[in-house]
């Protein structure tokens, strides 16, 4: 049942998200290098932009991991209960 508080009580698997970002960054850098070598400048630029976006996202993920339980609550921290609607 939806309570409407899901965005407030959602928990993110930050370490999984980090490793998926690492995987995406490796492929974006590989794509940038390969497309640059074969002369596909447009695709190389697109992969390079994607690599920058992934790197910035990884920075945010690492920042949230370092901030601790405020952004990454453990299973022992109960979710926030929304106020009753009257």
Number of C-alpha atoms within 10 A of each C-alpha: 3 5 7 9 13 12 7 11 14 12 14 11 9 16 13 10 15 19 12 14 20 15 12 16 21 14 15 21 18 16 20 23 15 15 18 17 11 9 10 12 13 12 15 22 16 15 23 20 15 19 22 15 14 21 16 13 15 20 13 13 17 15 12 15 17 12 11 11 11 10 15 18 15 12 8 6 9 9 15 11 10 12 7 5 4 3
